[in-house]
C-alpha cells in the first residue's frame, strides 16, 4: 500500500489516517455526545468527569481543526460557546457506534460487568418451591 502525506505527516494506510481524526481517548466520546444535539463546553465537561479542562479544550480544538466539530461563540455576557457536529463529524458516528458495540462485546467476552455499559443484571426470580415442615 502506498504511503501518503497530509499536513506534514506521513500515513501508511487509510485506517491510520482515520484514527488520526477520531482515535485517542477523548475524540470519539466527544463526537458521540454531540450526535444528537449541540452542547456547551460545560455540558461536555459534566458528562465526562475524568477529562481535564485542558484535555477537553485541546480535543475540541483538534476536532474543529479536522472539520468534525463546529464552534459557535455568542456575544453575550458571559460569553456562550456551543459545539456541534459538522457533516464530516456526522459521518464518523456510525463508525464510532460500531467500535463502541465491538468494545461492549469484548467487555462481555472477558467477563467485565458494568451496569453503565451493559445494563443492569437481570434479577433471578426467587424459587417457588415451598418447604413444608411437619409440626
C-alpha atoms as one frame of an Amber mdcrd trajectory, in Angstrom:
protein
   0.000   0.000   0.000   1.493   3.374  -0.908   2.019   5.918   1.842   0.718
   9.488   1.593   1.265  12.812   3.320  -1.291  15.171   4.864  -0.468  18.285
   6.921   3.188  17.295   7.057   2.511  13.814   8.453   3.164  10.584   6.568
   0.376   7.997   6.782   0.839   4.379   5.796  -2.808   3.365   5.341  -6.351
   4.785   5.426  -7.048   3.268   8.865  -4.179   5.208  10.421  -5.438   8.357
   8.690  -8.994   7.890  10.023  -7.730   7.211  13.540  -5.792  10.498  13.451
  -9.206  12.165  13.156 -11.278  10.106  15.631  -8.802   7.998  17.618  -7.409
   8.510  21.063  -9.054   8.530  24.446 -11.393  11.507  24.097 -12.215  12.327
  20.454 -14.788   9.585  19.883 -16.547  10.172  23.237 -16.851  13.908  22.475
 -18.214  13.217  18.998 -20.612  10.602  20.379 -22.014  13.122  22.885 -22.639
  15.647  20.102 -24.506  13.181  17.875 -27.995  14.283  18.944 -27.567  17.967
  19.742 -25.100  20.788  20.086 -23.631  21.249  23.541 -21.801  23.852  25.520
 -18.319  23.226  26.885 -19.667  22.902  30.428 -22.213  20.254  29.342 -19.491
  18.190  27.678 -17.246  18.538  30.722 -20.031  17.487  33.092 -20.783  14.365
  31.033 -17.092  13.299  31.095 -15.856  13.745  34.655 -12.453  12.128  34.014
 -11.343  14.565  31.311  -9.370  17.606  32.408 -10.294  21.102  31.238  -7.022
  21.288  29.345  -7.611  17.961  27.579 -11.211  18.801  26.649 -10.158  22.147
  25.214  -7.347  20.506  23.218  -9.670  17.760  21.955 -12.302  20.264  20.823
  -9.637  22.373  19.068  -8.321  19.313  17.239 -11.803  18.131  16.238 -12.550
  21.624  14.957  -9.232  21.731  13.067 -10.104  18.428  11.350 -13.558  19.708
  10.417 -15.509  17.262  12.594 -16.904  19.859  15.015 -18.024  23.444  14.568
 -17.832  26.074  17.281 -20.213  28.994  17.586 -19.476  31.818  20.022 -22.375
  34.013  21.114 -21.583  37.618  22.027 -23.223  37.563  25.436 -22.125  38.258
  28.960 -20.854  35.787  29.973 -19.852  34.504  26.518 -21.539  31.293  25.439
 -19.880  28.775  23.127 -21.679  25.822  21.557 -20.157  22.859  19.760 -21.930
  20.825  17.094 -21.091  18.079  14.637 -20.337  19.019  11.059 -21.319  16.795
   8.119 -17.882  15.173   8.358 -18.425  14.595  12.078 -21.846  13.060  11.419
 -20.231  10.562   9.028 -17.945   9.428  11.858 -20.839   8.487  14.173 -21.701
   5.088  12.585 -18.017   4.117  12.789 -17.853   5.167  16.449 -21.085   3.312
  17.246 -19.739   0.155  15.591 -16.480   0.365  17.556 -18.443   1.030  20.752
 -20.580  -2.075  20.221 -17.457  -4.114  19.489 -15.908  -2.813  22.721 -19.019
  -3.770  24.702 -18.938  -7.275  23.172 -15.262  -7.601  24.130 -16.072  -6.490
  27.682 -18.649  -9.264  27.927 -16.223 -11.794  26.411 -13.586 -11.132  29.054
 -16.054 -11.024  31.929 -16.250  -7.311  32.604 -19.578  -6.460  34.184 -20.544
  -2.815  34.001 -24.090  -1.658  34.651 -23.306   1.598  32.879 -22.390  -0.052
  29.569 -24.134  -3.404  29.754 -27.303  -2.512  31.629 -28.439  -3.788  34.985
 -28.109  -7.521  35.512 -31.390  -9.363  35.474 -32.565 -10.403  38.884 -33.125
 -14.077  39.428 -36.683 -14.770  40.491 -36.949 -16.421  43.902 -37.666 -20.119
  43.852 -41.322 -21.089  44.045 -40.527 -24.227  45.959 -42.033 -24.050  49.422
 -40.549 -26.160  52.136 -43.078 -27.948  54.248 -42.202 -28.965  57.741 -44.261
 -31.273  59.890 -45.474 -29.926  63.216
